[in-house]
C-alpha cells in the first residue's frame, strides 16, 4: 500500500515523536507515528510540495 518514512528529526530513542509521510506520484499521505493505525491525511502532491517550501522559507527567518 504506502511506503512510509520518518523524518531524520523524529526525536530521541525509538523516534516515534513525529509524523510519517508516504509520497506517491499524485498525492502525499501523512500520519502520526505514535498512532499509525489511525486515520491519515492525504494531500495532492503539488499542495504538499508548496507546504514544505513554505515551511523551509519560514524556518530560515
DSSP file (Angstrom, degrees, kcal/mol; ACC not computed):
  #  RESIDUE AA STRUCTURE BP1 BP2  ACC     N-H-->O    O-->H-N    N-H-->O    O-->H-N    TCO  KAPPA ALPHA  PHI   PSI    X-CA   Y-CA   Z-CA
    1    1 A X              0   0    0      0, 0.0     2,-0.3     0, 0.0     0, 0.0   0.000 360.0 360.0 360.0 -95.6    0.0    0.0    0.0
    2    2 A X        -     0   0    0     22,-0.0     2,-0.7     2,-0.0    22,-0.1  -0.754 360.0-140.6-101.9 151.5    2.0    3.0    1.2
    3    3 A X        -     0   0    0     -2,-0.3    20,-0.3    20,-0.2     2,-0.1  -0.881  30.3-158.4-108.0  96.2    5.8    3.1    1.8
    4    4 A X        -     0   0    0     -2,-0.7     2,-0.3    18,-0.1    18,-0.2  -0.437  12.7-177.3 -79.8 146.5    6.0    5.2    5.0
    5    5 A X  E     -A   21   0A   0     16,-1.9    16,-2.2    -2,-0.1     2,-0.3  -0.996  15.2-138.6-142.8 149.5    9.1    7.1    6.1
    6    6 A X  E     -A   20   0A   0     -2,-0.3    14,-0.2    14,-0.2     2,-0.1  -0.697  27.0-104.5-103.4 156.0   10.1    9.2    9.1
    7    7 A X    >   -     0   0    0     12,-0.7     3,-0.8    -2,-0.3    -1,-0.1  -0.377  25.0-121.5 -69.7 154.5   12.0   12.4    9.3
    8    8 A X  T 3  S+     0   0    0      1,-0.3     3,-0.2     2,-0.1    -1,-0.1   0.580 114.0  64.9 -72.2  -7.9   15.5   12.4   10.5
    9    9 A X  T 3   +     0   0    0      1,-0.2    -1,-0.3     6,-0.0     3,-0.1  -0.207  65.3 129.9-101.8  38.9   14.2   14.8   13.2
   10   10 A X    <   -     0   0    0     -3,-0.8     7,-1.6     1,-0.2    -1,-0.2   0.504  68.5-107.9 -77.3  -5.0   12.0   12.1   14.7
   11   11 A X        -     0   0    0     -3,-0.2    -1,-0.2     5,-0.1     7,-0.0  -0.335  47.1 -45.2 102.9 172.2   13.1   12.6   18.3
   12   12 A X  S >  S+     0   0    0     -2,-0.1     3,-1.7     2,-0.1     4,-0.4  -0.138 102.0   8.5 -74.1 170.5   15.2   10.6   20.7
   13   13 A X  T 3  S+     0   0    0      1,-0.3    -2,-0.1     2,-0.1     0, 0.0  -0.399 135.9   1.6  67.2-124.1   15.0    6.9   21.4
   14   14 A X  T 3  S-     0   0    0     -2,-0.2    -1,-0.3     1,-0.1    -2,-0.1   0.484  94.1-124.6 -81.4  -0.8   12.8    5.0   19.0
   15   15 A X    <   +     0   0    0     -3,-1.7    -2,-0.1     1,-0.1    -4,-0.1   0.841  65.1 136.8  68.0  35.3   12.0    8.1   17.0
   16   16 A X        +     0   0    0     -4,-0.4     2,-0.4     1,-0.2    -5,-0.1   0.171  40.3  94.6-101.0  20.1    8.2    7.9   17.4
   17   17 A X  S    S+     0   0    0     -7,-1.6     2,-0.3    -5,-0.2    -1,-0.2  -0.368  78.3  56.7-105.1  53.7    7.6   11.6   18.1
   18   18 A X  S    S-     0   0    0     -2,-0.4    15,-2.4    -3,-0.1    16,-0.4  -0.892  83.6 -87.1-157.0-175.2    6.8   12.8   14.6
   19   19 A X  E     - B   0  32A   0     -2,-0.3   -12,-0.7    13,-0.2     2,-0.4  -0.721  32.7-142.6-100.4 160.1    4.7   12.4   11.6
   20   20 A X  E     -AB   6  31A   0     11,-2.6    11,-2.1    -2,-0.3     2,-0.3  -0.920  11.9-154.1-118.7 149.1    5.4    9.9    8.8
   21   21 A X  E     -AB   5  30A   0    -16,-2.2   -16,-1.9    -2,-0.4     2,-0.3  -0.908  11.6-165.8-123.2 154.4    4.8   10.6    5.1
   22   22 A X  E     - B   0  29A   0      7,-2.2     7,-1.9    -2,-0.3     2,-0.2  -0.803  18.2-162.0-136.4  92.1    4.2    8.3    2.2
   23   23 A X  E     + B   0  28A   0     -2,-0.3     2,-0.3   -20,-0.3     5,-0.2  -0.503  11.8 176.0 -78.6 144.5    4.6   10.2   -1.1
   24   24 A X        -     0   0    0      3,-2.6    -2,-0.0    -2,-0.2   -22,-0.0  -0.827  48.6 -94.7-130.6 172.6    3.2    8.9   -4.4
   25   25 A X  S    S+     0   0    0     -2,-0.3     3,-0.1     1,-0.2    -2,-0.0   0.806 123.1  30.6 -60.7 -27.9    3.2   10.5   -7.8
   26   26 A X  S    S+     0   0    0      1,-0.2    19,-2.1    19,-0.1     2,-0.3   0.696 127.1   2.8-106.9 -21.9   -0.2   12.0   -7.3
   27   27 A X  E     - C   0  44A   0     17,-0.3    -3,-2.6    18,-0.1     2,-0.4  -0.955  56.9-126.5-155.3 171.2   -0.5   12.7   -3.5
   28   28 A X  E     -BC  23  43A   0     15,-2.7    15,-2.4    -2,-0.3     2,-0.3  -0.995  19.4-152.3-128.4 126.9    1.2   12.5   -0.2
   29   29 A X  E     -BC  22  42A   0     -7,-1.9    -7,-2.2    -2,-0.4     2,-0.4  -0.756  10.8-164.5 -96.2 145.3   -0.3   10.7    2.8
   30   30 A X  E     +BC  21  41A   0     11,-2.8    11,-2.7    -2,-0.3     2,-0.3  -0.987  11.4 170.0-130.9 138.1    0.6   11.9    6.4
   31   31 A X  E     -B   20   0A   0    -11,-2.1   -11,-2.6    -2,-0.4     2,-0.5  -0.968  39.5-100.9-144.2 162.1    0.1   10.0    9.7
   32   32 A X  E >   -B   19   0A   0      7,-0.4     3,-1.1     3,-0.4   -13,-0.2  -0.718  25.1-147.5 -81.7 123.4    1.0   10.3   13.3
   33   33 A X  G >  S+     0   0    0    -15,-2.4     3,-0.5    -2,-0.5    -1,-0.1   0.730  97.3  58.6 -68.3 -20.0    3.9    7.9   14.1
   34   34 A X  G 3  S+     0   0    0    -16,-0.4    -1,-0.3     1,-0.2   -15,-0.1   0.708 120.6  26.2 -78.7 -19.6    2.6    7.3   17.6
   35   35 A X  G X   +     0   0    0     -3,-1.1     3,-1.7     1,-0.1    -3,-0.4  -0.478  69.7 161.6-139.8  64.4   -0.8    6.1   16.2
   36   36 A X  T <  S+     0   0    0     -3,-0.5    -1,-0.1     1,-0.3    -3,-0.1   0.706  72.3  61.8 -64.8 -19.9   -0.1    4.6   12.7
   37   37 A X  T 3  S+     0   0    0     -6,-0.0    -1,-0.3    -5,-0.0     3,-0.1   0.638  90.3  87.9 -81.2 -12.2   -3.4    2.7   12.7
   38   38 A X  S <  S-     0   0    0     -3,-1.7    -3,-0.0    -6,-0.2     0, 0.0  -0.110  95.2 -58.7 -76.1-178.8   -5.4    5.8   13.0
   39   39 A X        -     0   0    0      1,-0.1    -7,-0.4    -8,-0.1     2,-0.3  -0.143  49.8-142.6 -61.5 153.0   -6.6    7.9   10.1
   40   40 A X        -     0   0    0     -9,-0.1     2,-0.4    -3,-0.1    -9,-0.2  -0.810   8.3-129.8-111.9 157.3   -4.2    9.5    7.6
   41   41 A X  E     -C   30   0A   0    -11,-2.7   -11,-2.8    -2,-0.3     2,-0.4  -0.873  21.7-157.7-102.0 141.8   -4.4   12.9    5.9
   42   42 A X  E     -C   29   0A   0     -2,-0.4     2,-0.3   -13,-0.2   -13,-0.2  -0.984  10.2-176.9-127.0 130.7   -3.9   12.9    2.1
   43   43 A X  E     -C   28   0A   0    -15,-2.4   -15,-2.7    -2,-0.4     2,-0.1  -0.934  35.6-102.3-123.8 144.6   -2.8   16.0    0.1
   44   44 A X  E  >  -C   27   0A   0     -2,-0.3     4,-2.1   -17,-0.2     3,-0.4  -0.420  40.4-115.8 -59.7 142.3   -2.4   16.5   -3.6
   45   45 A X  H  > S+     0   0    0    -19,-2.1     4,-2.2     1,-0.2     5,-0.2   0.876 113.0  50.5 -53.5 -45.3    1.3   16.3   -4.4
   46   46 A X  H  > S+     0   0    0    -20,-0.3     4,-2.1     1,-0.2    -1,-0.2   0.899 110.3  50.5 -62.8 -37.5    1.6   19.9   -5.6
   47   47 A X  H  > S+     0   0    0     -3,-0.4     4,-2.1     2,-0.2    -1,-0.2   0.899 110.8  48.5 -66.3 -40.0   -0.1   21.2   -2.5
   48   48 A X  H  X S+     0   0    0     -4,-2.1     4,-2.5     2,-0.2    -1,-0.2   0.894 110.1  51.7 -68.8 -38.7    2.2   19.3   -0.2
   49   49 A X  H  X S+     0   0    0     -4,-2.2     4,-2.2    -5,-0.2    -1,-0.2   0.911 110.1  49.2 -62.1 -42.2    5.3   20.5   -2.1
   50   50 A X  H  X S+     0   0    0     -4,-2.1     4,-2.1     2,-0.2    -2,-0.2   0.902 109.9  52.2 -63.0 -41.3    4.1   24.1   -1.7
   51   51 A X  H  X S+     0   0    0     -4,-2.1     4,-2.1     2,-0.2    -2,-0.2   0.925 109.7  48.3 -60.0 -47.1    3.5   23.5    2.1
   52   52 A X  H  X S+     0   0    0     -4,-2.5     4,-2.3     1,-0.2    -2,-0.2   0.899 110.2  51.3 -63.0 -40.8    7.1   22.1    2.5
   53   53 A X  H  X S+     0   0    0     -4,-2.2     4,-2.3     1,-0.2    -1,-0.2   0.894 108.7  51.8 -62.9 -39.5    8.6   25.0    0.7
   54   54 A X  H  X S+     0   0    0     -4,-2.1     4,-2.0     2,-0.2    -1,-0.2   0.898 109.4  49.9 -64.1 -40.5    6.7   27.4    2.9
   55   55 A X  H  X S+     0   0    0     -4,-2.1     4,-2.3     2,-0.2    -2,-0.2   0.919 110.2  50.5 -62.7 -43.6    8.0   25.7    6.0
   56   56 A X  H  X S+     0   0    0     -4,-2.3     4,-0.8     1,-0.2    -2,-0.2   0.920 112.0  46.1 -62.1 -44.4   11.5   25.9    4.7
   57   57 A X  H  < S+     0   0    0     -4,-2.3     3,-0.3     1,-0.2     4,-0.3   0.848 113.1  50.2 -70.1 -32.8   11.3   29.6    4.0
   58   58 A X  H >< S+     0   0    0     -4,-2.0     3,-1.3     1,-0.2    -1,-0.2   0.877 106.0  55.3 -70.5 -38.2    9.7   30.3    7.3
   59   59 A X  H 3< S+     0   0    0     -4,-2.3    -1,-0.2     1,-0.3    -2,-0.2   0.674  99.9  61.6 -71.8 -15.3   12.3   28.4    9.3
   60   60 A X  T 3<        0   0    0     -4,-0.8    -1,-0.3    -3,-0.3    -2,-0.2   0.586 360.0 360.0 -84.6  -9.8   15.1   30.5    7.8
   61   61 A X    <         0   0    0     -3,-1.3    -1,-0.2    -4,-0.3    -2,-0.1   0.472 360.0 360.0 -81.6 360.0   13.8   33.7    9.2
